[in-house]
Amino acid sequence: MLPDVRRRRLPKLFLLVTALTLTLTACGQDLGRSNFARTTVPAAAGTGQVSDGPITDAAVAANVLRTVKPCQFLTKDALGALGLGTVEEDPTPSSIAYDRCANKVKDPGGKEIRLDFEIGNTLLPRADKTTGQVGGLPLRVDKTDDSDCTVAAMTALNPDTALTLTVAYPGDPCRPGQTVLDAVVQKLHNSPEKYSTPPGTLLTADPCTMAESSVVASAAPSPKQAPTGLHSCDWASNAANPTVSVEFLPGLPPLVGDGFSKVDLGGGITGFQKKGTSSSAECEVEWQHRPWQGDDVELAQVRYRNYNTKPDTDDACGKAVTVAKNVVTKLPKP
């Protein structure tokens, strides 16, 4: 087989491991080693009493955030206005997610501040890392070491979802992170830029409502549902296995190769399925829903995985295809 050079979403296990490494210790306040301009930190960031009740801010409701463009918060103008330093490049949008973007800044001393932003993240610092509020939203701050920090403005609780900024900066990474996040929340309350939403787009679809429970249960008995982002949802039988995932993402049109083969999903839709290569049962099915931007399209994806069974004892692709056929009937029509 020729190698498949198309962009693929990072495995969630990798993302989980990455997130867990960022949630070890509370954020310190040693400013002596930082070249960051302290006066730019808004006084309100990280201060104020935090309610433990539901978050009812309409500006950060999931259905609103799904269409918000993430890179607007990391442009040269947006970051330059915060006094962090010199912004030399335009932000880099994720090629495999609608809600992630990254950029970097050089502080006045020449040190690099790397910023990775995500809207609707569910891999978060623990609740005991709450340190106040930002723009009325509960703020969680978690400093891993002297150069890495995650700041999160909670947008929903139980299940927890947040705007997150992961900062790599050899000094005081939490401080610029809080400054940027405060500006993000302010912008969300003041006419943020949004993606266009043509008829049938998956951008506005809630993935947790795009599969019938009875169909999912045929693959993952007695599943418990939980969003894993604004555009993804998991149904798990227990803490680990088996799990069914539904996800919407941008990418190049799927094609045969690198283990992917065609499968009929009904309704004139051709899917592409691929069995996992590990010692456990796993299969991914994806298909093109509608055009997106440039050469990219909107992709729908269903995955089944069961780490407690071996590939030859579990029909992983059969289960994934069954759920995918159901999802096809639920998606908005282009």
CORFEN-V349686 format. One line per field, one symbol per residue. ss: DSSP state (A for helix, B for strand, O for the rest). phi: phi as a letter, one per 30 degrees, with the letter a starting at -180 (. if undefined). psi: psi as a letter, one per 40 degrees, with the letter a starting at -180 (. if undefined). A space follows every 10 residues. Layout:
ss->???
phi->???
psi->???
This chain:
ss->OOOOOOOOOO OAAAAAAAAA OOOOOBOOOO OOOOOOOAAA OOOOOOBOOO OOOOOOOAAA OAAAAOOBOA AAAAOAAAAA OOOOOBOOOO OBBOOOOOOB BBBBBBOOOO OBBBBBBBBB BOOOOOAAAB BBBBOOBBBB BBBBBOOBBB BBBBBBOOOO BBBBBBBBOO OOAAAAAAAA AAAAAAAAOO OOOBOOOOOO OOOOOOAAAO OOAAAAAOOO OOOBBBBBBO OBBBBBOOOO OOBBBBBBBB BBOOOOBOOB BBBBOOOOOB BBBBBOOOOO BBBBBBBBBB BOOOOBBBBB BBBBBBOOOO AAAOOAAAAA AAAAAAAAAA OOOO
phi->.dddcddbdd eddddddddd dcbcbdddbd cdcccddddd dedddibjdc dcdddcdddc dedddecddd dddbdedddd dcidkcccbd dcdddbadcb ababbcdecj ddccbbcbci dccbedddcd bkbbiicecc bbcdadbbac cbcdcabhdd badbbcccad abdddddddd ddddddddcb hddbddbdei ddecddddcc bdedddddcb ehdccadcld bbbcbbdadb bdbcbbbcad ldedadkhjd bdbdciiicc cbcbddcddc daabbbadca dbbiddbdcc bbbbbbdcbc edcbdddddd dedddddedc dddd
psi->iiiheihihh iddddddddd eefdiihifh edehehhdee hhddheiiih ieaihehdef idddddehhd edefiddddd eefdahhdii ihiieeiefi iiiiihidee ihhhhhihhf iegiiideeh eaihfeihhh hhhdaeehih hhhheiigih iihihhhhhg bgdddddddd ddddddddeg giiiiigihe iedehhdeee hhdddddddg hfihihieid fiiihidadd iihhihihii iihiihifeh iihheifehh ihihiieaei hiihhiihdi ichbeiihii hhihiheeii deehgddddd ddddddddee iih.
